[in-house]
Amino acid sequence: MISPQVLELIRLGVETLGPLFLKLVVAIFDGEDPVDVLARERVADILPETLLSEQVLNAKVVAGELALADLRGRHGEARRRDA
Amino acid sequence: MSHPYRTGWRPSPPVTLRWPWVALLVALSYLTVAIVAVEGCGPKPWPVTAQAVIASHAHALRAADVLLARAIANDPLTGAAAEAKYGPAVSALRIARAALLEAEHAADVGRAVDSAASRCAAYRALAGALDHVRPLTATLAAAGVQSPPEVAASATALGEAAGGLADACESGGAR
């Protein structure tokens, strides 16, 4: 039986490698040279200006700041109530 | 009748992958694809080969970016703690992207003006871009995640090979 680790690895492999392999296979079946196909791709088209990890990290940072502000707000409210 | 939860069945533990290991594995796979494609399809004009290598590296970085994003999203850390842990890795990815753009620009210049000097400059830029894999692996390791030493060693070897190519080109052009 295939272990969950291997299945996860295969899933990630298909998710990340899949589009490129598909493109190269289609190019080969179309009689195109895969090197020419790769050479036509531009870095800016493959990697966006704002990276996905950067977006997620920014969201996490903002979420953390909001949670901290919320906590501070509740703490202040509780202190006012106690006073 | 025995209780269904006492029949010896145990829930499987959550699947945890060391994501940089996977990311670097994917990166090396892309590199292998590029090398096979370049080697297998005969000689090409050098700017075409250089652009194909650059594009394959960009794909590898994109895969690493997706996996890094997933790792950040799955981590319960937020705020400054998340930034402290993952900020350097994201920054290293950005630097690697910038280096690839620079290498691409050098290849474009080489394509437009096919001279020995432009070729050497493009090789040097490519070597610089490949060199960024080394700090990238170090940054990922500093984020608290292990990567096998073989990966760092192969990244170093690759960077040195590209540097050697640039050195040879420059010394050949000087003669």
Boltz contact constraints between the chains, C-beta under 6 A:
constraints:
  - contact:
      token1: [A, 4]
      token2: [B, 15]
      max_distance: 6.0
  - contact:
      token1: [A, 8]
      token2: [B, 15]
      max_distance: 6.0
  - contact:
      token1: [A, 8]
      token2: [B, 17]
      max_distance: 6.0
  - contact:
      token1: [A, 12]
      token2: [B, 22]
      max_distance: 6.0
  - contact:
      token1: [A, 16]
      token2: [B, 26]
      max_distance: 6.0
  - contact:
      token1: [A, 16]
      token2: [B, 63]
      max_distance: 6.0
  - contact:
      token1: [A, 16]
      token2: [B, 66]
      max_distance: 6.0
  - contact:
      token1: [A, 20]
      token2: [B, 59]
      max_distance: 6.0
  - contact:
      token1: [A, 33]
      token2: [B, 41]
      max_distance: 6.0
  - contact:
      token1: [A, 34]
      token2: [B, 37]
      max_distance: 6.0
  - contact:
      token1: [A, 35]
      token2: [B, 37]
      max_distance: 6.0
  - contact:
      token1: [A, 35]
      token2: [B, 38]
      max_distance: 6.0
  - contact:
      token1: [A, 35]
      token2: [B, 41]
      max_distance: 6.0
  - contact:
      token1: [A, 35]
      token2: [B, 44]
      max_distance: 6.0
  - contact:
      token1: [A, 35]
      token2: [B, 52]
      max_distance: 6.0
  - contact:
      token1: [A, 38]
      token2: [B, 52]
      max_distance: 6.0
  - contact:
      token1: [A, 38]
      token2: [B, 55]
      max_distance: 6.0
  - contact:
      token1: [A, 39]
      token2: [B, 48]
      max_distance: 6.0
  - contact:
      token1: [A, 39]
      token2: [B, 51]
      max_distance: 6.0
  - contact:
      token1: [A, 39]
      token2: [B, 52]
      max_distance: 6.0
  - contact:
      token1: [A, 41]
      token2: [B, 55]
      max_distance: 6.0
  - contact:
      token1: [A, 43]
      token2: [B, 58]
      max_distance: 6.0
  - contact:
      token1: [A, 43]
      token2: [B, 100]
      max_distance: 6.0
  - contact:
      token1: [A, 43]
      token2: [B, 101]
      max_distance: 6.0
  - contact:
      token1: [A, 43]
      token2: [B, 104]
      max_distance: 6.0
  - contact:
      token1: [A, 46]
      token2: [B, 58]
      max_distance: 6.0
  - contact:
      token1: [A, 46]
      token2: [B, 59]
      max_distance: 6.0
  - contact:
      token1: [A, 46]
      token2: [B, 62]
      max_distance: 6.0
  - contact:
      token1: [A, 47]
      token2: [B, 58]
      max_distance: 6.0
  - contact:
      token1: [A, 47]
      token2: [B, 61]
      max_distance: 6.0
  - contact:
      token1: [A, 47]
      token2: [B, 62]
      max_distance: 6.0
  - contact:
      token1: [A, 47]
      token2: [B, 97]
      max_distance: 6.0
  - contact:
      token1: [A, 51]
      token2: [B, 65]
      max_distance: 6.0
  - contact:
      token1: [A, 51]
      token2: [B, 93]
      max_distance: 6.0
  - contact:
      token1: [A, 52]
      token2: [B, 65]
      max_distance: 6.0
  - contact:
      token1: [A, 52]
      token2: [B, 69]
      max_distance: 6.0
  - contact:
      token1: [A, 53]
      token2: [B, 65]
      max_distance: 6.0
  - contact:
      token1: [A, 53]
      token2: [B, 68]
      max_distance: 6.0
  - contact:
      token1: [A, 53]
      token2: [B, 69]
      max_distance: 6.0
  - contact:
      token1: [A, 53]
      token2: [B, 90]
      max_distance: 6.0
  - contact:
      token1: [A, 54]
      token2: [B, 90]
      max_distance: 6.0
  - contact:
      token1: [A, 56]
      token2: [B, 69]
      max_distance: 6.0
  - contact:
      token1: [A, 56]
      token2: [B, 72]
      max_distance: 6.0
  - contact:
      token1: [A, 56]
      token2: [B, 73]
      max_distance: 6.0
  - contact:
      token1: [A, 57]
      token2: [B, 72]
      max_distance: 6.0
  - contact:
      token1: [A, 57]
      token2: [B, 86]
      max_distance: 6.0
  - contact:
      token1: [A, 57]
      token2: [B, 90]
      max_distance: 6.0
  - contact:
      token1: [A, 60]
      token2: [B, 78]
      max_distance: 6.0
  - contact:
      token1: [A, 60]
      token2: [B, 82]
      max_distance: 6.0
  - contact:
      token1: [A, 61]
      token2: [B, 79]
      max_distance: 6.0
  - contact:
      token1: [A, 61]
      token2: [B, 83]
      max_distance: 6.0
  - contact:
      token1: [A, 63]
      token2: [B, 78]
      max_distance: 6.0
  - contact:
      token1: [A, 64]
      token2: [B, 78]
      max_distance: 6.0
  - contact:
      token1: [A, 64]
      token2: [B, 79]
      max_distance: 6.0
  - contact:
      token1: [A, 65]
      token2: [B, 79]
      max_distance: 6.0
